[in-house]
Amino acid sequence: MKLQSRNALRTLLTLLEERDTKDKQILQFLKEVTKGAGKIIAYAPDKWEVKVDPKLLGWDSAEKEIYFPKMSEQTLEFILPEDWESGQFGILEPKGIRTLDFREADWIIVPALGYDEQGYRLGRGAGFYDRTLYDANPSRLIGLTYEELFPARFDKEEHDIRVGQVITEKKIYQIV
Protein backbone atom coordinates (compact mmCIF):
# COMPACT_ATOMS: atom_id res chain seq x y z
CA MET A 1 0.00 0.00 0.00
CA LYS A 2 2.81 2.47 0.82
CA LEU A 3 4.47 1.85 -2.53
CA GLN A 4 1.21 2.70 -4.31
CA SER A 5 0.82 5.83 -2.18
CA ARG A 6 4.40 6.90 -2.95
CA ASN A 7 3.86 6.43 -6.67
CA ALA A 8 0.54 8.31 -6.59
CA LEU A 9 2.12 11.26 -4.73
CA ARG A 10 5.05 11.37 -7.16
CA THR A 11 2.60 11.51 -10.07
CA LEU A 12 0.60 14.29 -8.40
CA LEU A 13 3.79 16.24 -7.69
CA THR A 14 4.73 16.18 -11.37
CA LEU A 15 1.29 17.58 -12.26
CA LEU A 16 1.31 20.40 -9.70
CA GLU A 17 0.99 23.85 -11.25
CA GLU A 18 2.91 26.95 -10.12
CA ARG A 19 5.10 24.91 -7.83
CA ASP A 20 7.80 27.60 -7.49
CA THR A 21 5.19 30.14 -6.37
CA LYS A 22 3.75 27.65 -3.89
CA ASP A 23 7.23 26.87 -2.55
CA LYS A 24 7.79 30.58 -1.86
CA GLN A 25 4.43 30.84 -0.05
CA ILE A 26 5.29 27.80 2.07
CA LEU A 27 8.66 29.34 2.91
CA GLN A 28 6.96 32.56 4.09
CA PHE A 29 4.98 30.53 6.64
CA LEU A 30 8.12 28.58 7.59
CA LYS A 31 9.98 31.86 8.12
CA GLU A 32 7.23 32.94 10.54
CA VAL A 33 7.38 29.69 12.49
CA THR A 34 11.17 29.58 12.76
CA LYS A 35 11.64 33.24 13.66
CA GLY A 36 13.89 33.50 16.69
CA ALA A 37 15.26 29.96 16.35
CA GLY A 38 19.01 29.55 16.69
CA LYS A 39 19.56 25.97 15.52
CA ILE A 40 17.52 24.46 12.71
CA ILE A 41 17.82 21.17 10.90
CA ALA A 42 16.70 21.47 7.29
CA TYR A 43 17.22 19.34 4.20
CA ALA A 44 18.68 19.71 0.72
CA PRO A 45 15.60 19.18 -1.47
CA ASP A 46 15.28 16.97 -4.47
CA LYS A 47 12.61 17.15 -7.16
CA TRP A 48 9.93 15.57 -4.92
CA GLU A 49 10.24 18.01 -2.01
CA VAL A 50 9.40 21.61 -1.22
CA LYS A 51 12.50 23.63 -2.05
CA VAL A 52 13.89 24.91 1.24
CA ASP A 53 16.09 27.91 0.46
CA PRO A 54 17.92 29.29 3.52
CA LYS A 55 18.52 32.65 1.78
CA LEU A 56 14.80 33.18 1.07
CA LEU A 57 14.10 32.34 4.70
CA GLY A 58 16.65 34.82 6.03
CA TRP A 59 18.51 31.91 7.57
CA ASP A 60 21.85 33.06 6.20
CA SER A 61 22.39 35.42 9.13
CA ALA A 62 25.01 34.91 11.81
CA GLU A 63 22.37 34.24 14.49
CA LYS A 64 21.15 30.99 12.91
CA GLU A 65 22.94 27.69 12.49
CA ILE A 66 21.38 25.51 9.79
CA TYR A 67 22.33 21.83 9.85
CA PHE A 68 21.65 19.30 7.10
CA PRO A 69 21.42 15.50 7.11
CA LYS A 70 24.17 13.15 6.00
CA MET A 71 23.56 9.42 5.83
CA SER A 72 25.68 7.46 8.24
CA GLU A 73 25.19 3.69 8.39
CA GLN A 74 21.39 3.35 8.86
CA THR A 75 20.73 6.75 10.48
CA LEU A 76 21.40 10.41 9.83
CA GLU A 77 23.88 12.80 11.37
CA PHE A 78 23.26 16.52 11.13
CA ILE A 79 26.17 18.65 9.95
CA LEU A 80 26.76 22.39 9.62
CA PRO A 81 27.90 22.53 5.98
CA GLU A 82 31.30 23.82 4.96
CA ASP A 83 30.88 22.25 1.53
CA TRP A 84 28.56 19.82 -0.29
CA GLU A 85 28.84 16.45 -2.02
CA SER A 86 26.47 14.05 -3.73
CA GLY A 87 25.30 11.35 -1.32
CA GLN A 88 24.42 7.70 -1.74
CA PHE A 89 20.99 8.42 -3.31
CA GLY A 90 22.17 11.40 -5.38
CA ILE A 91 20.93 13.88 -2.76
CA LEU A 92 23.25 16.70 -1.74
CA GLU A 93 24.86 16.09 1.64
CA PRO A 94 26.93 18.45 3.78
CA LYS A 95 30.63 18.13 4.43
CA GLY A 96 31.84 19.62 7.68
CA ILE A 97 33.03 18.89 11.18
CA ARG A 98 30.34 20.54 13.35
CA THR A 99 27.48 18.19 14.14
CA LEU A 100 24.25 18.63 16.09
CA ASP A 101 22.28 16.15 18.15
CA PHE A 102 18.71 16.56 16.89
CA ARG A 103 17.51 17.03 20.49
CA GLU A 104 19.40 20.35 20.55
CA ALA A 105 17.66 21.76 17.47
CA ASP A 106 14.93 24.36 17.90
CA TRP A 107 13.17 23.08 14.76
CA ILE A 108 13.60 20.10 12.46
CA ILE A 109 12.22 20.38 8.92
CA VAL A 110 11.39 16.82 7.89
CA PRO A 111 11.17 15.96 4.18
CA ALA A 112 8.52 13.57 2.89
CA LEU A 113 6.42 12.75 -0.13
CA GLY A 114 3.35 13.50 1.99
CA TYR A 115 1.79 13.72 5.46
CA ASP A 116 -1.51 12.37 6.74
CA GLU A 117 -4.01 14.28 8.91
CA GLN A 118 -2.26 13.08 12.10
CA GLY A 119 1.13 14.32 10.91
CA TYR A 120 2.59 10.93 10.03
CA ARG A 121 5.01 11.17 7.14
CA LEU A 122 5.33 9.06 4.06
CA GLY A 123 9.01 9.02 3.22
CA ARG A 124 10.84 7.22 0.47
CA GLY A 125 10.98 3.88 2.25
CA ALA A 126 14.61 3.68 3.38
CA GLY A 127 13.71 4.63 6.99
CA PHE A 128 16.61 7.00 7.73
CA TYR A 129 14.41 9.69 9.30
CA ASP A 130 12.25 7.15 11.14
CA ARG A 131 15.29 5.45 12.69
CA THR A 132 17.06 8.71 13.53
CA LEU A 133 14.11 10.70 14.93
CA TYR A 134 12.14 7.84 16.52
CA ASP A 135 12.09 9.53 19.94
CA ALA A 136 11.97 13.17 18.76
CA ASN A 137 9.30 15.44 20.17
CA PRO A 138 6.77 15.84 17.31
CA SER A 139 6.03 19.42 18.37
CA ARG A 140 9.51 20.40 17.11
CA LEU A 141 9.13 18.63 13.76
CA ILE A 142 7.75 20.48 10.74
CA GLY A 143 6.51 18.98 7.50
CA LEU A 144 6.22 20.92 4.25
CA THR A 145 3.78 19.94 1.51
CA TYR A 146 1.21 21.33 -0.91
CA GLU A 147 -2.44 21.99 -0.09
CA GLU A 148 -3.62 19.74 -2.94
CA LEU A 149 -1.66 16.83 -1.47
CA PHE A 150 -2.63 17.25 2.18
CA PRO A 151 -3.66 15.06 3.82
CA ALA A 152 -2.04 12.16 1.99
CA ARG A 153 -3.64 8.74 2.28
CA PHE A 154 -1.42 5.82 3.25
CA ASP A 155 -1.23 3.06 5.84
CA LYS A 156 1.06 4.21 8.62
CA GLU A 157 3.25 1.72 10.38
CA GLU A 158 4.40 1.50 14.00
CA HIS A 159 7.86 2.91 13.25
CA ASP A 160 6.63 5.97 11.28
CA ILE A 161 7.41 9.32 12.88
CA ARG A 162 5.02 12.23 12.91
CA VAL A 163 5.39 15.98 12.73
CA GLY A 164 3.64 18.51 14.95
CA GLN A 165 2.99 21.00 12.16
CA VAL A 166 2.36 20.70 8.46
CA ILE A 167 2.86 23.84 6.39
CA THR A 168 1.27 24.26 2.97
CA GLU A 169 1.06 27.33 0.74
CA LYS A 170 -2.36 28.08 2.27
CA LYS A 171 -1.84 27.64 6.02
CA ILE A 172 -0.03 26.15 8.99
CA TYR A 173 -1.74 23.04 10.34
CA GLN A 174 -1.10 22.48 14.06
CA ILE A 175 -1.22 18.73 14.57
CA VAL A 176 0.11 18.33 18.14
Residue pairs with C-beta under 8 A, 6 or more apart in sequence:
1 154
1 155
2 122
2 125
2 154
2 155
2 157
3 125
5 113
5 114
5 122
5 152
5 153
5 154
5 155
6 113
6 122
6 124
6 125
6 154
9 48
9 113
9 114
9 122
9 149
9 152
10 48
10 113
12 148
12 149
13 47
13 48
13 113
13 146
13 149
16 22
16 146
16 148
16 149
19 146
20 51
21 169
22 146
22 147
22 169
23 50
23 51
23 169
24 56
25 169
25 170
26 50
26 144
26 146
26 167
26 168
26 169
27 50
27 52
27 53
27 56
27 57
29 167
29 169
29 171
29 172
30 52
30 57
30 109
30 142
30 144
30 167
31 56
31 57
31 58
32 172
33 107
33 142
33 165
33 167
33 172
34 40
34 57
34 59
34 106
34 107
37 64
37 106
37 107
38 63
38 64
38 65
38 106
39 64
39 65
39 67
39 100
39 104
39 105
39 106
40 59
40 64
40 65
40 66
40 67
40 105
40 106
40 107
40 108
40 109
41 66
41 67
41 68
41 69
41 78
41 100
41 102
41 105
41 107
41 108
41 109
42 52
42 54
42 59
42 66
42 67
42 68
42 109
43 49
43 52
43 68
43 69
43 109
43 110
43 111
44 52
44 68
44 84
44 91
44 92
44 93
44 94
45 51
45 52
45 111
46 90
46 91
48 113
49 111
49 112
49 144
50 144
50 145
50 146
52 109
52 144
54 60
54 66
59 66
65 80
65 98
65 100
66 80
66 81
67 78
67 79
67 80
67 94
67 98
67 99
67 100
67 105
68 78
68 79
68 81
68 92
68 93
68 94
69 76
69 77
69 78
69 79
69 93
69 94
69 128
69 129
69 132
70 76
70 77
70 78
70 79
70 87
70 93
70 94
71 87
71 88
71 89
71 93
71 128
74 127
74 128
74 131
75 128
75 131
75 132
76 128
76 129
76 132
77 99
78 99
78 100
78 101
78 102
78 105
79 93
79 94
79 95
79 96
79 97
79 98
79 99
79 100
80 94
80 96
80 98
80 99
80 100
81 94
81 95
81 96
82 94
82 95
82 96
82 97
83 94
83 95
83 96
84 92
84 93
84 94
84 95
85 92
85 93
85 95
86 92
86 93
87 93
89 124
89 126
102 108
102 132
102 133
102 136
103 136
105 140
106 140
107 140
107 141
107 142
108 133
108 136
108 140
108 141
108 142
109 142
109 144
110 121
110 129
110 133
110 141
110 142
110 143
110 161
110 163
111 123
111 129
111 144
112 121
112 122
112 123
112 129
112 143
112 145
113 122
113 123
113 124
113 152
114 121
114 122
114 145
114 149
114 150
114 151
114 152
114 154
115 121
115 122
115 143
115 145
115 150
115 151
115 152
115 163
115 166
116 122
116 151
116 152
116 153
116 154
116 156
117 151
117 175
118 156
118 162
118 175
119 138
119 141
119 143
119 162
119 163
119 164
119 165
119 166
119 175
119 176
120 156
120 160
120 161
120 162
121 129
121 143
121 160
121 161
121 162
121 163
122 152
122 154
123 129
123 130
127 159
129 161
130 159
130 160
130 161
131 159
133 141
133 161
134 159
134 161
136 161
137 164
138 161
138 162
138 163
138 164
138 175
138 176
139 164
139 176
140 164
141 161
141 162
141 163
141 164
141 165
142 163
142 164
142 165
142 166
142 167
143 163
143 165
143 166
143 167
144 166
144 167
144 168
145 152
145 166
145 167
145 168
146 168
146 169
147 168
147 169
147 170
147 171
150 166
150 168
150 173
162 175
162 176
163 175
164 174
164 175
164 176
165 172
165 173
165 174
165 175
166 172
166 173
166 175
167 173
